[in-house]
Amino acid sequence: MDDLIRRAAEVTPSGRQIAWQELEFTAFVHFGVNTFTDREWGEGTEDPAVFNPTELDARQWVSAFKDAGMKGVILTAKHHDGFCLWPSRFTEHSVKSSPWRAGKGDVVRELAEACHDAGLKLGLYLSPWDRHEPTYGDSPAYNEHFRNQLRELLTGYGKLYCLWFDGACGEGPNGKRQEYDWESYYELIRELQPQACISICGPDVRWCGNEAGHCRESEWSVVPGRQINAQDQDLGSRERIAGAAELVWYPSEVDVSIRPGWFYHASEDGQVKTLEHLLDIYYGAVGGNAVLLLNVPPDRRGLVHEVDTARLKELGDTLRRTWAHDVTKGAKATASEVRDKSDRFAPHNVLDGNPRTYWSPNEGVEQAWLGLDLGRPRTFDRACLQECIRVGQRVERFTLEVWSEGRWTEVARATTIGYKRLLRFPPVTAQSVRVNILGSRWCPTLAKVGLYERRWA
Ligand code: FUL
């Protein structure tokens, strides 16, 4: 068992997984013929002429996403209806057959350019299920068609941070079931965009298991293989991984829409999620060791609707204000012990803002504490903790405690930390604070501890 726990502790992410995780908060854009037919799933028989946004402006989308604090965007280049938002050479069912920009438009290109100029990363959703393409269901022919389309996207639009595949698979027109040749898709992506994560139906990022924006209380990035059921509550506890033949780094992404549907429907303008709801989702997901992929669907003008842009700005403003005053600035850090008594693992590493440097006790020590002397009594009601995931995910249980009236008092308690754990609690005033790690695997690490003072209502 001890050997297994050490093995679990030492599973680490790939470079592309780290880069993806550090984006934290990203936008999903569902846009296509469904926007104009008021549907969620198209049939594949839609007339391309229905696709005619009057004011499409990808820069307006990207600026709204930036306001919210998002660092990446994933666009539905092709949804299940098969309509392509770029002028694919392999089908007529695309923007080139639509009146938009007189058939000369390319939504993927406009978004790629807007992202590039604004410093946001671009990812693409390409639905394997295609209800329009005649070869669909004729497995080898459609696999070839899908790879051709993938190649266009992988080579024509600069660097992509992610290819996002969902698992929906229906019957082809010939009554046959399409067998996707996933391995050949992955090979092509690795060859042409080695830095891109392959998400959901792919080896790099897993689905959190729901579309409501919920994360598990303990979201482990180390799980027993990729063939897990995304809906299981426990994917990574000691009990769950016991006896596992394989342990892999397979982190969680929370995809949820700002509106009830994935596509824009005017009838849902009054149902854009509230600021409180979005904050709950944000704290749960970004603060629960997942990446948040929040869908914001453009309307028939080709713009993010005013209600949504206002909400995104409110959210971004709130988050920016929340993290503005970190009371650990200038604090003095101590710990129950320091690995090898080495400066490399010293407590002050949690205060330097560098995700690569960290504090750690000796190897084999699973319980340890890290203390902060804030210099004078300070008031705070938010905390941000991060492990150094570059060396693995270890923390299983911890409390945040303050020294008050001669003893340590618990302020908050949680299980895993992973890339990031955010905590909200009633304002507390104290000079001495400690993170008390009650359980971990092999030895815990902490790369960051931040405590935030609220100076606004
Ligand atoms: C699902 C699709 O069927 C939905 O339409 C949406 O795109 C969602 C994000 O993934 O599998």
Residues whose N, C-alpha, C, O or C-beta is under 5 A from the ligand:
A	BS01	FUL	E40 D166 A168 W262
